[in-house]
Structure formats: C-alpha cells, structure tokens
Amino acid sequence: MAYSSRSPRRGALLAGAVAVLGLLTGCGSQDGGSAPQKVSGTAGPATEAGDSPASTVSSPATSTPGGAASSSAPTTDATSGGTGSGTDGGTGGTTDAAGTRCHTSELRAAVGRNNPGAGQENFPLVLTNKSGRTCTLRGYPGAAFVDASGTRLGPDPKRSAGSPATVTLRPGQSAWAGLTFSNPEISEARTARPAGLLITPPDERDHLKVAWTAGEVPVGGNSSSVFLTVFRPGTGA
C-alpha cells in the first residue's frame, strides 16, 4: 500500500516536470530565435552607425600603411624640396645674379683698335674688372657718341643678333662687345667727329666715358646705323 501511494505522487511530479519543460521549451524557442538576430543585428548597426569605433579600429588598420606613406612622403619631399629649391634658387637665381653682376663703379672702359673689313669699321668696347671681387657681365652694352659738351650725336645704336652668355670676370679680367658701322666714305652717310663715347654696362644705369680718337662716325642719312654685339670674354684684340 505504501508503494502504491508513492507512484501517483511520482507520476504527478513527472507530469509537472514535463509541463515545466514544455513551457520552458516554448519560451526558449521564442526568445532563442531573436537572440541570434539580436547579436547579428547589433554587429551590423555598430559597423554602419558606429563609425567612430569602426573607423578608429579599421581605418588605421586598413589605411595605416597608406596613411603613413602619404603623410611621410610629402613631409620628406617638402623638406628636401624646400631645401633644394632654396639652395639652388639662392645659388643660381635672379637674386644671386644681381648680387654678382659687375657694377659700373667696378669697371674700367676702353675702346680697342679698329679692325676694318668689307666696308665696315669694327671696334671692340672693352670692360675690365678693376674691383677686388669676381663679377659677371651678360648681354649688350649701351653706347652713345657725344661731342665736347656732352650732347649726343646720332641715333641710338642697334643690337646685332646674338645669344647672350654670362661672362665671369675675376679681378683684372676683361670682356668685350663689338661696335660696328659702315665706313662713311662708302655709305655717304652724314658724319660727325665725337669727342667721346659713353659705355653703359648691362643692367646698369651709370655709364663710363672714354675719349673717341677714331675720327668720323655716321650720325644720319643712309647706312648711318651703329650696331652692338653681346659681350664675350677677352679684349677682342
């Protein structure tokens, strides 16, 4: 009899347990379906909307090599480029050229001996560096014939075709440019006898005056033009 009383109780307990398990299983199947979706759904929005965590981690990881190269390369280029450009520009640029140019006060002028040919009179205009530093000449001189009172005679000389080159003059060295005109006896140009010749170095405003002792020069009429050439090293002798 005692055994039979336990069996119904055990059966009742088993039935209750089965019911509870069924209830838990039903609840678990409802929540369990949303739990994986919840984890998956949380990861998705965190990547899209959570740009700060995603970019903080993945952006350096993905772009660190490129970013490092991009940030370091311009810095290196800017540093070396700025230094190089600054050094090169300071050494060979316009500022330096102006600093090394021969100034009028550093030069002595002279007119070399005539070297006539083919009806032309050809005189070298010589500039000599009398200073204690090395300087440069580049291009054409300015020139004008003047009478004893300083009045200019004839039109401004013209420039012959030529390719200017920088002539470096150490102390005591010279450069020359040609002054050429047609012989007035052949060209029948109107003439005058200058007392002097004004010579202006390239890119300078002040001139040097030398005596002109070579006789008549054309100042008007046919074939009266006087031509100048670019400076070259030497004296033109």
C-alpha positions as CSV (number, residue, x, y, z in Angstrom):
1,M,0.0,0.0,0.0
2,A,2.9,2.4,0.8
3,Y,4.4,1.7,-2.6
4,S,1.1,2.5,-4.4
5,S,0.9,5.9,-2.6
6,R,4.3,6.9,-3.9
7,S,3.6,6.0,-7.5
8,P,0.8,8.6,-8.0
9,R,3.0,11.3,-6.3
10,R,6.0,10.4,-8.6
11,G,3.7,10.5,-11.6
12,A,2.4,13.8,-10.6
13,L,5.9,15.2,-10.2
14,L,7.0,13.8,-13.5
15,A,4.0,15.3,-15.2
16,G,4.7,18.7,-13.6
17,A,8.3,18.5,-14.7
18,V,7.2,17.7,-18.3
19,A,4.9,20.6,-18.3
20,V,7.5,23.0,-17.0
21,L,10.0,21.7,-19.6
22,G,7.4,22.2,-22.2
23,L,6.8,25.7,-21.1
24,L,10.5,26.5,-21.0
25,T,10.9,25.0,-24.4
26,G,8.2,27.1,-25.8
27,C,9.6,30.3,-24.3
28,G,13.1,29.3,-25.3
29,S,12.1,28.8,-28.9
30,Q,10.6,32.3,-29.0
31,D,13.5,34.1,-27.3
32,G,16.1,31.9,-28.9
33,G,15.1,33.0,-32.4
34,S,15.5,36.6,-31.5
35,A,18.8,36.2,-29.6
36,P,20.9,35.3,-32.6
37,Q,19.2,38.0,-34.6
38,K,19.8,40.4,-31.8
39,V,23.6,39.7,-31.8
40,S,23.8,39.8,-35.5
41,G,21.7,42.9,-35.7
42,T,23.8,44.7,-33.1
43,A,27.0,43.9,-35.0
44,G,25.6,45.3,-38.3
45,P,24.5,48.7,-37.0
46,A,27.7,49.1,-34.9
47,T,29.7,48.9,-38.1
48,E,27.4,51.3,-40.0
49,A,26.3,53.8,-37.5
50,G,29.1,53.4,-35.1
51,D,31.6,55.0,-37.4
52,S,33.8,56.1,-34.6
53,P,34.6,52.6,-33.3
54,A,34.7,51.1,-36.7
55,S,36.9,53.8,-38.3
56,T,39.1,54.1,-35.2
57,V,39.9,50.4,-35.5
58,S,39.6,49.5,-39.1
59,S,40.7,52.8,-40.7
60,P,44.2,52.8,-39.1
61,A,44.4,49.1,-39.7
62,T,43.4,49.4,-43.3
63,S,45.0,52.7,-44.2
64,T,47.9,52.9,-41.8
65,P,50.4,51.7,-44.4
66,G,49.0,54.1,-47.0
67,G,48.5,56.8,-44.5
68,A,52.0,56.5,-43.2
69,A,53.4,56.6,-46.6
70,S,51.2,59.5,-47.6
71,S,52.0,61.6,-44.5
72,S,55.7,60.8,-44.5
73,A,56.3,61.2,-48.3
74,P,55.0,64.8,-48.6
75,T,56.9,65.7,-45.4
76,T,60.1,64.3,-46.8
77,D,59.5,65.9,-50.2
78,A,58.6,69.2,-48.8
79,T,61.7,69.2,-46.6
80,S,64.2,68.1,-49.2
81,G,62.4,70.0,-52.0
82,G,62.3,73.2,-49.9
83,T,65.9,72.9,-49.0
84,G,67.0,72.0,-52.5
85,S,64.9,74.7,-54.1
86,G,66.1,77.2,-51.6
87,T,69.7,76.3,-52.1
88,D,69.5,76.1,-55.9
89,G,67.4,79.2,-56.1
90,G,69.8,81.2,-53.9
91,T,72.9,80.0,-55.8
92,G,71.7,80.4,-59.4
93,G,68.6,82.5,-59.3
94,T,68.0,86.1,-60.2
95,T,68.8,87.4,-56.7
96,D,72.3,85.9,-56.9
97,A,72.8,87.0,-60.5
98,A,72.1,90.6,-59.4
99,G,74.5,90.2,-56.5
100,T,77.4,89.0,-58.7
101,R,76.7,91.4,-61.6
102,C,79.6,93.8,-62.4
103,H,78.6,97.4,-61.5
104,T,79.8,100.4,-63.3
105,S,81.9,101.6,-60.5
106,E,83.8,98.2,-60.6
107,L,84.7,98.5,-64.2
108,R,87.2,100.3,-66.5
109,A,86.3,101.0,-70.1
110,A,88.4,101.3,-73.2
111,V,87.9,101.3,-77.0
112,G,90.2,98.8,-78.8
113,R,91.9,99.1,-82.1
114,N,89.7,99.2,-85.3
115,N,89.6,96.0,-87.3
116,P,88.0,97.1,-90.6
117,G,86.7,94.7,-93.2
118,A,84.2,94.6,-96.1
119,G,83.4,98.3,-95.8
120,Q,82.8,98.0,-92.1
121,E,84.5,99.7,-89.1
122,N,84.7,97.3,-86.1
123,F,85.8,98.4,-82.7
124,P,85.9,96.3,-79.5
125,L,84.4,98.0,-76.4
126,V,86.4,96.6,-73.6
127,L,85.3,96.5,-69.9
128,T,87.9,95.3,-67.3
129,N,87.1,94.3,-63.8
130,K,89.1,96.7,-61.6
131,S,87.4,95.6,-58.3
132,G,88.7,93.0,-55.8
133,R,85.9,90.6,-56.4
134,T,84.7,88.3,-59.2
135,C,81.7,89.6,-61.1
136,T,79.7,88.9,-64.2
137,L,78.6,90.6,-67.4
138,R,75.7,89.3,-69.6
139,G,74.2,90.8,-72.7
140,Y,74.7,94.1,-74.6
141,P,76.3,97.3,-73.6
142,G,74.7,100.7,-74.0
143,A,76.7,103.2,-76.1
144,A,76.4,106.8,-77.4
145,F,78.7,109.2,-79.2
146,V,78.9,112.6,-77.6
147,D,80.5,115.9,-78.5
148,A,82.7,118.0,-76.3
149,S,79.7,119.5,-74.5
150,G,78.2,116.1,-73.8
151,T,75.5,116.3,-76.4
152,R,74.6,113.0,-78.0
153,L,75.4,112.5,-81.7
154,G,73.3,110.3,-83.9
155,P,70.6,107.8,-83.1
156,D,70.9,105.1,-80.5
157,P,72.9,102.1,-81.7
158,K,71.0,98.9,-82.6
159,R,71.6,95.4,-81.4
160,S,73.1,92.8,-83.7
161,A,71.5,89.3,-83.4
162,G,73.3,87.2,-80.8
163,S,72.9,84.8,-77.9
164,P,73.9,86.4,-74.6
165,A,76.1,84.3,-72.3
166,T,77.3,85.1,-68.8
167,V,80.9,86.2,-68.8
168,T,82.6,85.8,-65.4
169,L,85.4,88.3,-64.7
170,R,87.9,87.7,-62.0
171,P,89.8,90.8,-60.8
172,G,91.8,92.2,-63.8
173,Q,90.0,90.2,-66.4
174,S,88.1,91.7,-69.4
175,A,85.2,91.2,-71.7
176,W,84.4,92.9,-75.0
177,A,81.4,93.8,-77.2
178,G,81.7,94.9,-80.8
179,L,80.7,98.3,-82.1
180,T,80.3,98.3,-85.9
181,F,79.2,100.8,-88.5
182,S,79.6,101.2,-92.2
183,N,82.5,103.3,-93.4
184,P,81.0,106.8,-94.0
185,E,83.2,107.4,-97.1
186,I,81.5,104.3,-98.7
187,S,78.0,104.8,-97.3
188,E,78.0,108.6,-97.8
189,A,76.2,109.0,-94.5
190,R,76.2,112.3,-92.7
191,T,79.0,112.3,-90.2
192,A,80.3,114.0,-87.1
193,R,83.5,113.8,-85.1
194,P,82.7,112.7,-81.5
195,A,84.8,113.8,-78.6
196,G,83.8,110.8,-76.5
197,L,81.9,107.6,-76.3
198,L,79.6,106.7,-73.4
199,I,79.5,103.0,-72.5
200,T,76.9,101.6,-70.1
201,P,77.4,98.0,-68.7
202,P,74.5,95.6,-69.0
203,D,71.7,96.2,-66.5
204,E,73.4,99.3,-65.1
205,R,72.3,103.0,-65.3
206,D,75.6,104.7,-64.8
207,H,78.0,105.0,-67.8
208,L,81.7,105.2,-68.3
209,K,83.1,107.8,-70.7
210,V,86.1,107.2,-72.9
211,A,87.8,109.5,-75.4
212,W,87.0,108.8,-79.1
213,T,90.0,109.3,-81.3
214,A,89.0,107.2,-84.3
215,G,87.6,110.0,-86.4
216,E,84.3,110.5,-88.2
217,V,81.3,108.4,-87.4
218,P,77.9,108.2,-89.2
219,V,75.1,110.2,-87.5
220,G,72.4,110.5,-90.2
221,G,71.4,109.6,-93.7
222,N,71.9,106.3,-95.5
223,S,73.6,103.5,-93.6
224,S,74.1,105.6,-90.6
225,S,73.2,102.8,-88.1
226,V,75.7,101.7,-85.5
227,F,75.4,98.1,-84.2
228,L,76.4,96.5,-80.9
229,T,77.1,92.8,-80.2
230,V,76.9,90.8,-76.9
231,F,79.8,90.6,-74.5
232,R,82.4,87.9,-74.9
233,P,85.5,87.0,-72.9
234,G,88.8,88.8,-73.7
235,T,89.7,92.1,-75.2
236,G,88.7,91.5,-78.9
237,A,92.3,92.1,-80.0
